[in-house]
Structures are given as structure tokens and as C-alpha cells.
Amino acid sequence: MVESELAYSQAFKQIAKSVNSSLPLAKILNSVAKSITKALRATGCSMILLSTQKRHLDIVAAYGLSDMYLKKGVLDADKSLHEVMEGKTITIFNAKEDKRTQYPQAADIEGISSILATPIFQGGEVIGQIRVYTREPRRYSHTEKDFVSTVANFVSVALEKAELRQMLEDRHTENVGKSQKIAATPKLPPSSLRPSTFGHPSEEEFVKLLDFYRIEWLYEPRSFPLKWEGDRVTEMFTPDFYLPELDLYIELTTLKQSLITEKNRKVRRLRELYPDINIKLLTKNDYLKLLAKYGYGSLGATKIRGIDHVLFSHTQIQRRVRALAKQISKDYAGKKLVLVGVLKGVLCFMSDIMQYISIPLDIDFMAVSYYGSDGEATVKITKDLDISIAGLDVLMVEDIVDTGMTLNYLLGHLASQAPASLRVCTLLDKRVRRLVNVPLHYIGFEIPDEFVVGYGLDFHGEYRNLPFIGVLSPEFIDEVQK
């Protein structure tokens, strides 16, 4: 057996042992990175996962790389070796000059010349990368590429195993009545990949606030050199958090004046050296004001009364609405489009989606009420359309579709007016409650059987003006309805 084959064999044994162990996920991935580095006689290796918002990449494990290089900056999924996220294994011979390298200066300082990067797949989708680095220029062989690609499959198994373990733990906790209802919410990064401790209680409190409002965050993702002696860095500054949605670095501080003075000095210096970086130094009151400014909550109340958790953040909603509008603009190009909404819940969704649609259109609204007895409600149209839709392409815009009975009635009413076409666009689809199989052509999000409010949706006339969609706790609903 040749030397390289022996190295690969030993590496596979160690990797399999680590993946099959009960170690925390972060330790497993660090061990795998070490095995790859040694087997390939490389300088270092990193494990990188796609963020929940799929906008940037998080380094979750590494071996052989300096802290300065690991914290060189936020990795943009569209800029940092973007071909890997398309499922390709790539090699870079000269990292300092290749345009696919997002931080060539950092690679130069670290002494990295060549990079091998391969995708990590899960369920047919690319969820991350393995990157191997060498100081000497290197052309990686097919065997080396195959080795790292095979290891990526081991990593995928480790991630699935960690997710299964977390799901079982959550289920157990839920069974004993101590968990939040999180199974149907968009997943946050695995807890094993998040910091287990923070430098100060205020950081942990800030994280809880960010998580409640589903604001994506990175903890200490980048270190900025502030002073040098020759080529040696003598002072660094690492902001506490980076919020990708706001493109904002956050440094938290207490009210102790000496700390505020020193941190203010570092923040001023950072702004002088890196004018493109957006950073704020915040006390607790400051970050409550910041969140209020961006529409996440009212000052002095970190959580909205009665809301168990935020299901979709304002940023998630806007991103999805833009995507729907883009598809609608494409599908209805050259047609006479009319958007029809039912008051009042659809107001926010209608207002946003009509702004993002790029073709000419008209809008109209209907209103309905319900009456009846013995638990059976009948729909009555209290406001009909003001315009004629005969011969026009009509898109029914809904805030939420659950049983489908009201929508089915309204579609029948609109179809009787002979439109050229009639389709449905809904922001939320509560499919689990469907009684009538109505066709939905554009769907924002499918949601579980929970009571949601915000972004136009109300409970007893309140919550419509929230910029996010939240889930009301059953206990709160019962309390109000008593």
C-alpha cells in the first residue's frame, strides 16, 4: 500500500470513529478537520455551513488556521467560492489573485496559496463546504478531491445524527411539558454549533432577544487589526455580534464609564481604518431602541404580550414576497392583471406585493361577514368589487388559507363574472386544516395548525400592525376568551 493510501485509510478509520461517537458535534467536526489536514499534509482545514437565511457561510470547525484568519470577515455565499454552493468541487491555485477568493489579503497574511473546496450535501441540497488550505502552491489530484468528497459524506451523516439527537431531545422535553412549540418553526442553527457561554450576561440576554424576533446573528465573527508594529498586529478588536439582515456589527457594553470610554476609542479607531464597516456600541437601553427603530418591538417590552414565538421575521416575509412578485410579474407579462383582496387581513400583504410586481395592474377589494347558528357559519359578501373583471386576468390575493371554504365560495362568485383567468396567491397556507381542495398557485409559507398574528392578521382586532408573523400561546388565547 502506497503512503497516501495508508494515510487515507487511517484518516477514514479516525473519522468514522469520531462520527460514531457521542461527542458534541463541534468536537466531531474539529476532529474530522484535523484528520483531513494530516492525511493531505495540508496547512489547515475548515468546515463551513450555510446559514439559515442562506445568505452567508458560518465556519463551524477548523484545524491549523489562526484565529485572525478564521475571523477575517463574514463569508458571503454568493462571493466566497460560490461555485461550491452549486455542487462543484473546485481548486484554487493562487488564493491571493483568484477572484473567487473573498478575502485575498487575509489569505496573503495567513500565507495560504492553494485551496481545495468540496460541497457537503444533505437531501440533495448543498448545505456547506469543506475547505483545505496549503501554504505551498498545489495542484490537487483526482484522488485528493475524491478523498475530501467522501469525507463530506461522513460530515453529512454527523450533521443528520446531531439533528436527530436534537429532535429527540426536543420531543422528550415537549412530552414533559417544558418546551416551546418549535417543531414547525424555521430552524435556527444547531445549538451545538452556537457558543455555549458568552463573555457577559448582557450578551446572552441580547441573543435571547434576537432569537425571539428571529433576527439572524453571528457571535464574534470578525477580528479587526487596529495597531501594528511593522508587520505584527499589536491590537485587535472583535465586535460581539454581526447582524447580517441589517449589515451591522454590535458591541455591547455596560454602564461602567471606564469600559465605555475604552470601547468608544476602539470603535472610533475601527471606523477610521474601515469606513465601510457599520458598527454600533450599545447599552441595554440602546439595543431596545435599535430593535424598536427597525420595527421589531416597542421600547421597554422585549416581547409582545401573548406571543409564544416569532414564526417569520420581517426580513423573511419581505424576501418571500419579492420572490412571489417576481414570479407573478413573469407569468402575467403582457396581460391585464387585477389583484383582488379580502379586507382586512390582506392589507399588508397586498400593499407589499403590488409594489414589487413590475407590470401594470389594477386592484380591488371585497369584504365578507359570517353568520349562522349551531356552529355552522355562512359567508356573506358585504362589499363586492367596484370594477368589472370580465375578460381580465384576476389574481385573488389572500393573507391565509385554512379550511378553504370561504375562498371556494369567493372563487365561485368571481368565476361567475367571466374573467379571462382566475388564480390564487396566498401568503400563508394552513394546509393541515383544509376541508375544500381549492387550487393555490402561489404560496408564501406553509404553516402548522397554530394561531398566527401580525402582518395584517389579528386577534380581537389587535396585532395587525406587527411587522412579523407570530404565534399566540394557547394559554393566552384561553385567558382572553374566558
C-alpha positions as a printed NumPy array, in Angstrom:
array([[  0.   ,   0.   ,   0.   ],
       [  1.413,   3.409,  -1.01 ],
       [  1.942,   6.049,   1.645],
       [ -1.009,   8.239,   0.621],
       [ -3.432,   5.286,   0.601],
       [ -2.297,   4.33 ,   4.099],
       [ -2.852,   7.923,   5.255],
       [ -6.353,   7.939,   3.769],
       [ -7.181,   4.583,   5.356],
       [ -6.075,   5.762,   8.794],
       [ -7.98 ,   9.024,   8.337],
       [-11.195,   7.194,   7.389],
       [-10.913,   4.983,  10.478],
       [-10.496,   8.015,  12.748],
       [-13.278,   9.95 ,  11.024],
       [-15.692,   7.005,  11.249],
       [-14.829,   6.614,  14.934],
       [-15.492,  10.311,  15.607],
       [-18.776,  10.392,  13.67 ],
       [-19.99 ,   7.297,  15.512],
       [-19.105,   8.738,  18.917],
       [-21.3  ,  10.589,  21.411],
       [-19.078,  13.683,  21.332],
       [-20.662,  17.122,  20.76 ],
       [-20.996,  17.961,  17.08 ],
       [-18.427,  20.782,  17.208],
       [-15.769,  18.392,  18.576],
       [-16.596,  15.785,  15.929],
       [-16.193,  18.319,  13.128],
       [-12.937,  19.667,  14.566],
       [-11.613,  16.106,  14.729],
       [-12.597,  15.493,  11.101],
       [-10.86 ,  18.726,  10.049],
       [ -7.702,  17.553,  11.824],
       [ -7.817,  14.133,  10.105],
       [ -8.199,  15.743,   6.672],
       [ -5.305,  18.122,   7.29 ],
       [ -2.951,  15.332,   8.351],
       [ -3.978,  12.91 ,   5.59 ],
       [ -3.374,  15.517,   2.864],
       [ -0.332,  17.04 ,   4.593],
       [ -2.086,  20.374,   4.298],
       [ -1.784,  23.568,   6.316],
       [ -5.329,  23.537,   7.629],
       [ -8.971,  22.706,   7.038],
       [-12.311,  24.327,   7.803],
       [-15.921,  23.137,   7.963],
       [-18.406,  25.718,   6.727],
       [-22.219,  25.545,   6.821],
       [-24.802,  27.627,   5.009],
       [-26.714,  29.962,   7.315],
       [-30.431,  29.517,   7.936],
       [-31.161,  32.502,   5.699],
       [-28.848,  31.037,   3.   ],
       [-27.031,  34.34 ,   2.62 ],
       [-23.723,  33.653,   4.286],
       [-21.463,  30.805,   5.421],
       [-20.593,  30.027,   9.033],
       [-17.239,  28.465,   9.96 ],
       [-18.273,  25.821,  12.5  ],
       [-14.998,  23.886,  12.859],
       [-11.357,  24.229,  11.814],
       [ -7.83 ,  22.939,  12.31 ],
       [ -4.445,  24.531,  11.656],
       [ -5.739,  28.045,  10.96 ],
       [ -5.121,  31.176,  13.019],
       [ -7.913,  32.911,  14.902],
       [ -7.26 ,  36.031,  12.838],
       [ -7.858,  34.138,   9.59 ],
       [-10.99 ,  32.419,  10.889],
       [-12.358,  35.826,  11.899],
       [-11.348,  37.638,   8.732],
       [-14.944,  38.57 ,   7.952],
       [-18.403,  37.308,   7.064],
       [-18.363,  34.803,   4.199],
       [-20.923,  35.758,   1.557],
       [-22.458,  32.641,  -0.027],
       [-22.582,  34.418,  -3.412],
       [-18.983,  35.673,  -3.287],
       [-16.854,  33.183,  -1.356],
       [-16.078,  30.239,  -3.695],
       [-19.681,  30.449,  -4.893],
       [-19.303,  27.541,  -7.353],
       [-19.101,  25.106,  -4.435],
       [-22.632,  26.067,  -3.393],
       [-23.697,  24.97 ,  -6.878],
       [-22.42 ,  21.473,  -6.093],
       [-18.952,  21.662,  -7.666],
       [-15.606,  20.64 ,  -6.176],
       [-13.104,  23.37 ,  -7.063],
       [ -9.43 ,  24.12 ,  -6.58 ],
       [ -7.709,  27.487,  -6.381],
       [ -4.014,  27.542,  -7.195],
       [ -3.293,  31.14 ,  -6.119],
       [ -5.725,  32.378,  -3.463],
       [ -4.167,  35.852,  -3.424],
       [ -5.063,  36.515,  -7.057],
       [ -8.127,  34.366,  -7.777],
       [-11.31 ,  36.474,  -7.931],
       [-13.331,  33.701,  -6.274],
       [-11.45 ,  34.369,  -3.037],
       [-13.477,  36.847,  -0.988],
       [-10.6  ,  37.909,   1.288],
       [ -7.351,  37.623,  -0.719],
       [ -5.483,  39.954,   1.645],
       [ -6.313,  37.709,   4.603],
       [ -5.071,  34.68 ,   2.629],
       [ -1.834,  36.56 ,   1.911],
       [ -1.311,  37.393,   5.61 ],
       [ -2.048,  33.776,   6.595],
       [  0.366,  32.539,   3.933],
       [ -2.272,  30.475,   2.111],
       [ -1.586,  29.762,  -1.539],
       [ -3.945,  26.973,  -2.648],
       [ -7.435,  25.884,  -1.633],
       [ -9.469,  22.743,  -2.304],
       [-13.203,  23.094,  -1.606],
       [-15.94 ,  20.486,  -1.897],
       [-19.683,  20.682,  -1.144],
       [-21.488,  18.982,   1.729],
       [-24.833,  17.61 ,   0.544],
       [-27.93 ,  16.787,   2.557],
       [-31.208,  15.735,   0.971],
       [-29.886,  16.634,  -2.478],
       [-29.077,  20.216,  -1.465],
       [-25.719,  21.83 ,  -0.723],
       [-25.671,  22.816,   2.95 ],
       [-21.988,  23.649,   3.365],
       [-18.366,  23.117,   2.358],
       [-15.119,  21.521,   3.394],
       [-12.087,  23.643,   2.56 ],
       [ -8.464,  22.503,   2.63 ],
       [ -5.614,  25.035,   2.638],
       [ -1.893,  24.775,   1.81 ],
       [  0.91 ,  27.312,   2.096],
       [  2.735,  25.991,  -0.948],
       [  1.102,  26.297,  -4.399],
       [ -0.538,  22.95 ,  -5.095],
       [ -2.499,  21.264,  -7.843],
       [ -4.763,  18.773,  -6.129],
       [ -5.083,  15.326,  -7.713],
       [ -8.332,  13.491,  -8.502],
       [ -7.568,  11.117,  -5.639],
       [ -7.267,  14.001,  -3.175],
       [-10.527,  15.505,  -4.424],
       [-12.296,  12.146,  -4.099],
       [-10.948,  11.734,  -0.569],
       [-12.328,  15.082,   0.615],
       [-15.65 ,  14.499,  -1.206],
       [-16.015,  11.154,   0.568],
       [-15.282,  12.78 ,   3.923],
       [-18.027,  15.312,   3.124],
       [-20.49 ,  12.394,   3.153],
       [-19.273,  11.453,   6.645],
       [-19.843,  15.053,   7.742],
       [-23.377,  14.968,   6.324],
       [-24.082,  11.844,   8.393],
       [-22.706,  13.573,  11.508],
       [-24.994,  16.561,  10.924],
       [-28.048,  14.352,  10.384],
       [-27.193,  12.414,  13.537],
       [-26.895,  15.654,  15.541],
       [-30.221,  16.918,  14.173],
       [-31.914,  13.608,  15.071],
       [-30.477,  13.748,  18.572],
       [-31.682,  17.338,  18.98 ],
       [-35.14 ,  16.414,  17.668],
       [-35.416,  13.535,  20.153],
       [-34.293,  15.799,  22.997],
       [-36.85 ,  18.421,  21.977],
       [-39.574,  15.774,  21.774],
       [-38.677,  14.47 ,  25.199],
       [-38.724,  17.964,  26.647],
       [-42.069,  18.648,  24.993],
       [-43.506,  15.442,  26.43 ],
       [-42.738,  16.602,  29.953],
       [-44.324,  19.958,  29.235],
       [-41.282,  22.204,  29.309],
       [-40.571,  23.059,  25.681],
       [-41.784,  25.701,  23.325],
       [-43.622,  24.6  ,  20.211],
       [-40.693,  24.924,  17.851],
       [-41.1  ,  21.889,  15.606],
       [-42.872,  23.788,  12.853],
       [-40.79 ,  26.964,  13.011],
       [-37.856,  27.653,  10.654],
       [-34.763,  26.051,  12.162],
       [-32.19 ,  28.115,  13.985],
       [-28.557,  26.986,  13.753],
       [-27.953,  23.736,  15.705],
       [-27.399,  24.58 ,  19.358],
       [-24.198,  22.521,  19.335],
       [-22.722,  24.962,  16.81 ],
       [-23.608,  28.041,  18.853],
       [-21.431,  29.348,  21.678],
       [-22.215,  27.559,  24.923],
       [-21.1  ,  30.53 ,  27.014],
       [-20.895,  34.257,  26.477],
       [-18.465,  36.812,  27.829],
       [-21.167,  38.73 ,  29.705],
       [-24.804,  38.135,  30.775],
       [-25.867,  41.065,  28.589],
       [-24.704,  39.126,  25.512],
       [-26.843,  36.138,  26.44 ],
       [-29.82 ,  38.424,  27.043],
       [-29.255,  40.102,  23.681],
       [-29.151,  36.693,  21.951],
       [-32.466,  35.669,  23.51 ],
       [-33.988,  38.871,  22.186],
       [-32.58 ,  38.302,  18.7  ],
       [-33.765,  34.695,  18.661],
       [-37.268,  35.683,  19.735],
       [-37.558,  38.073,  16.801],
       [-35.801,  35.565,  14.503],
       [-33.02 ,  38.02 ,  13.698],
       [-30.03 ,  36.104,  12.387],
       [-26.772,  36.704,  14.273],
       [-23.129,  35.707,  14.335],
       [-21.109,  35.8  ,  17.537],
       [-17.669,  37.448,  17.297],
       [-17.352,  36.634,  13.57 ],
       [-14.521,  39.009,  12.735],
       [-11.417,  40.495,  14.367],
       [-10.177,  43.874,  13.129],
       [ -6.487,  44.817,  13.486],
       [ -6.207,  48.319,  14.994],
       [ -2.447,  48.737,  15.602],
       [  0.74 ,  47.346,  14.084],
       [  4.44 ,  47.279,  14.802],
       [  5.907,  46.61 ,  11.414],
       [  4.071,  43.536,  10.088],
       [  2.997,  42.403,  13.56 ],
       [ -0.501,  43.216,  14.788],
       [ -0.353,  44.614,  18.324],
       [ -4.029,  45.429,  18.922],
       [ -7.222,  43.747,  17.716],
       [-10.908,  44.495,  18.153],
       [-13.588,  41.793,  17.882],
       [-17.169,  43.15 ,  17.976],
       [-19.6  ,  40.969,  19.906],
       [-22.145,  40.364,  17.152],
       [-22.838,  40.754,  13.458],
       [-26.442,  41.014,  12.224],
       [-26.444,  40.062,   8.511],
       [-30.005,  41.278,   7.887],
       [-29.007,  44.787,   8.976],
       [-25.352,  44.536,   7.847],
       [-24.454,  45.781,  11.306],
       [-21.762,  44.938,  13.873],
       [-22.791,  45.302,  17.521],
       [-20.527,  45.848,  20.529],
       [-22.388,  45.641,  23.824],
       [-21.253,  47.486,  26.915],
       [-22.345,  48.088,  30.486],
       [-22.843,  51.486,  32.093],
       [-19.344,  51.384,  33.654],
       [-17.74 ,  54.564,  32.35 ],
       [-14.19 ,  53.223,  32.044],
       [-15.378,  50.406,  29.76 ],
       [-17.497,  52.755,  27.671],
       [-14.543,  55.104,  27.19 ],
       [-12.185,  52.324,  26.08 ],
       [-14.733,  50.734,  23.752],
       [-15.599,  54.111,  22.262],
       [-11.905,  54.596,  21.471],
       [-11.763,  51.225,  19.678],
       [-14.982,  51.873,  17.772],
       [-13.699,  55.282,  16.601],
       [-10.413,  53.712,  15.501],
       [-12.241,  50.936,  13.644],
       [-14.372,  53.471,  11.792],
       [-11.258,  55.4  ,  10.783],
       [ -9.49 ,  52.306,   9.437],
       [-12.556,  50.559,   7.986],
       [-15.018,  53.274,   6.843],
       [-17.269,  50.751,   5.053],
       [-17.983,  48.855,   8.278],
       [-21.237,  49.703,  10.043],
       [-20.834,  49.313,  13.816],
       [-22.715,  50.487,  16.908],
       [-21.768,  50.491,  20.584],
       [-24.898,  49.708,  22.589],
       [-26.085,  49.61 ,  26.181],
       [-29.23 ,  47.615,  27.023],
       [-31.465,  50.647,  26.507],
       [-29.675,  51.366,  23.247],
       [-30.371,  47.959,  21.76 ],
       [-34.015,  48.099,  22.776],
       [-34.204,  51.413,  20.902],
       [-32.398,  49.835,  17.946],
       [-34.911,  46.996,  17.7  ],
       [-37.79 ,  49.451,  18.042],
       [-36.287,  51.534,  15.221],
       [-36.221,  48.54 ,  12.893],
       [-39.79 ,  47.608,  13.809],
       [-39.106,  44.519,  15.898],
       [-40.679,  45.631,  19.146],
       [-41.817,  48.502,  21.288],
       [-39.351,  50.195,  23.608],
       [-39.333,  48.713,  27.082],
       [-41.063,  45.466,  26.058],
       [-38.736,  42.845,  24.606],
       [-41.626,  40.518,  23.819],
       [-45.128,  41.271,  22.607],
       [-47.764,  40.173,  25.134],
       [-49.243,  36.78 ,  24.342],
       [-46.854,  35.834,  21.535],
       [-45.191,  32.479,  22.135],
       [-42.601,  32.854,  19.356],
       [-41.992,  34.622,  16.054],
       [-42.714,  32.34 ,  13.112],
       [-41.425,  34.558,  10.275],
       [-39.359,  37.704,  10.694],
       [-39.987,  40.896,   8.757],
       [-36.939,  40.172,   6.57 ],
       [-38.098,  36.633,   5.793],
       [-41.542,  37.898,   4.805],
       [-40.193,  40.634,   2.54 ],
       [-37.775,  38.256,   0.838],
       [-40.567,  35.775,   0.125],
       [-42.991,  38.48 ,  -1.053],
       [-40.374,  39.767,  -3.511],
       [-39.863,  36.246,  -4.857],
       [-43.61 ,  35.771,  -5.35 ],
       [-43.922,  39.151,  -7.048],
       [-41.072,  38.31 ,  -9.417],
       [-42.761,  35.077, -10.478],
       [-46.146,  36.768, -10.862],
       [-44.605,  39.542, -12.993],
       [-43.096,  36.897, -15.262],
       [-46.271,  34.788, -15.527],
       [-48.584,  37.737, -16.255],
       [-46.331,  39.692, -18.619],
       [-48.449,  41.297, -21.36 ],
       [-51.745,  40.537, -19.581],
       [-54.329,  42.762, -17.895],
       [-53.796,  41.816, -14.258],
       [-56.193,  42.639, -11.449],
       [-55.347,  41.876,  -7.828],
       [-58.369,  41.148,  -5.643],
       [-58.078,  41.066,  -1.859],
       [-60.467,  40.405,   1.012],
       [-60.415,  43.002,   3.788],
       [-58.883,  43.431,   6.312],
       [-56.188,  40.839,   6.902],
       [-54.732,  41.059,   3.414],
       [-53.857,  44.781,   3.627],
       [-50.14 ,  44.4  ,   4.483],
       [-49.527,  41.575,   2.01 ],
       [-51.435,  43.33 ,  -0.775],
       [-49.609,  46.61 ,  -0.159],
       [-46.18 ,  44.978,  -0.357],
       [-46.697,  42.558,  -3.218],
       [-48.271,  45.174,  -5.506],
       [-45.174,  47.369,  -5.06 ],
       [-42.834,  44.545,  -6.046],
       [-44.83 ,  43.43 ,  -9.104],
       [-43.171,  45.05 , -12.11 ],
       [-46.052,  45.   , -14.624],
       [-49.114,  47.306, -14.844],
       [-52.027,  46.194, -12.683],
       [-55.265,  47.234, -11.053],
       [-56.512,  46.364,  -7.574],
       [-59.877,  45.945,  -5.904],
       [-61.166,  44.713,  -2.563],
       [-64.049,  42.674,  -1.234],
       [-65.361,  42.3  ,   2.316],
       [-67.216,  39.386,   3.854],
       [-69.016,  38.579,   7.074],
       [-70.153,  35.363,   8.679],
       [-73.489,  34.488,  10.209],
       [-75.354,  31.372,  11.217],
       [-76.135,  29.175,  14.172],
       [-75.386,  25.749,  15.618],
       [-71.697,  26.172,  14.872],
       [-72.204,  26.479,  11.089],
       [-71.142,  29.801,   9.592],
       [-72.376,  31.11 ,   6.258],
       [-70.383,  33.576,   4.162],
       [-71.987,  36.838,   3.104],
       [-70.329,  39.366,   0.776],
       [-70.746,  42.793,   2.367],
       [-68.652,  44.632,  -0.232],
       [-68.345,  43.483,  -3.818],
       [-65.871,  44.603,  -6.482],
       [-66.068,  48.152,  -7.77 ],
       [-64.713,  47.25 , -11.214],
       [-65.757,  44.75 , -13.851],
       [-63.355,  41.812, -14.174],
       [-64.912,  40.335, -17.328],
       [-62.13 ,  39.375, -19.726],
       [-59.375,  40.307, -17.254],
       [-56.767,  38.126, -15.553],
       [-57.651,  38.027, -11.867],
       [-55.292,  37.054,  -9.07 ],
       [-57.016,  36.509,  -5.73 ],
       [-54.608,  37.636,  -3.007],
       [-55.136,  36.009,   0.402],
       [-53.432,  36.509,   3.736],
       [-54.109,  32.932,   4.908],
       [-55.989,  29.883,   3.61 ],
       [-57.044,  27.251,   6.138],
       [-60.277,  25.267,   5.566],
       [-60.653,  26.762,   2.089],
       [-64.421,  27.1  ,   2.433],
       [-64.559,  30.905,   2.273],
       [-62.055,  31.014,  -0.567],
       [-64.003,  28.378,  -2.503],
       [-67.174,  30.451,  -2.18 ],
       [-65.424,  33.63 ,  -3.311],
       [-63.758,  31.926,  -6.281],
       [-67.177,  30.718,  -7.416],
       [-68.523,  34.257,  -7.12 ],
       [-65.615,  35.717,  -9.126],
       [-65.72 ,  32.964, -11.765],
       [-69.374,  33.862, -12.487],
       [-68.166,  37.275, -13.713],
       [-66.258,  35.679, -16.626],
       [-62.638,  36.716, -16.015],
       [-60.052,  35.621, -18.584],
       [-58.275,  33.675, -15.838],
       [-58.605,  33.244, -12.092],
       [-55.772,  32.201,  -9.781],
       [-54.896,  32.415,  -6.073],
       [-51.843,  33.808,  -4.287],
       [-51.701,  33.304,  -0.528],
       [-49.045,  34.354,   1.937],
       [-49.834,  31.545,   4.396],
       [-51.178,  28.075,   3.695],
       [-52.529,  26.207,   6.73 ],
       [-52.949,  23.026,   4.749],
       [-53.49 ,  20.841,   7.776],
       [-56.972,  22.368,   8.248],
       [-58.084,  22.067,   4.618],
       [-61.676,  20.899,   4.054],
       [-62.16 ,  22.082,   0.471],
       [-59.432,  21.38 ,  -2.061],
       [-59.035,  24.854,  -3.602],
       [-56.181,  25.393,  -6.092],
       [-53.36 ,  27.628,  -4.798],
       [-50.987,  28.832,  -7.499],
       [-48.59 ,  30.999,  -5.424],
       [-47.792,  30.166,  -1.785],
       [-45.603,  32.16 ,   0.569],
       [-45.237,  29.78 ,   3.516],
       [-46.938,  26.604,   4.671],
       [-47.645,  26.819,   8.387],
       [-48.752,  24.426,  11.159],
       [-52.131,  24.467,  12.89 ],
       [-51.357,  27.385,  15.194],
       [-52.998,  30.778,  15.734],
       [-50.86 ,  33.357,  13.938],
       [-50.993,  37.141,  14.151],
       [-49.145,  40.111,  12.725],
       [-48.569,  41.49 ,   9.235],
       [-52.3  ,  42.168,   8.869],
       [-53.566,  39.157,  10.836],
       [-55.391,  39.996,  14.064],
       [-56.73 ,  38.572,  17.279],
       [-59.731,  40.505,  18.621],
       [-58.707,  43.472,  16.459],
       [-55.11 ,  43.654,  17.722],
       [-51.641,  42.714,  16.411],
       [-52.301,  43.656,  12.748],
       [-49.511,  46.25 ,  12.779],
       [-46.725,  43.875,  13.853],
       [-44.026,  43.671,  11.145],
       [-43.529,  39.932,  11.733],
       [-45.818,  36.899,  11.956],
       [-46.004,  35.417,  15.431],
       [-47.771,  32.51 ,  17.123],
       [-50.101,  33.259,  20.031],
       [-49.753,  30.943,  23.   ],
       [-52.814,  28.723,  23.603],
       [-52.802,  29.771,  27.267],
       [-53.095,  33.427,  26.293],
       [-55.947,  32.689,  23.878],
       [-57.83 ,  30.764,  26.545],
       [-57.272,  33.566,  29.044],
       [-58.648,  36.235,  26.702],
       [-61.63 ,  34.161,  25.64 ],
       [-62.757,  33.319,  29.173]])
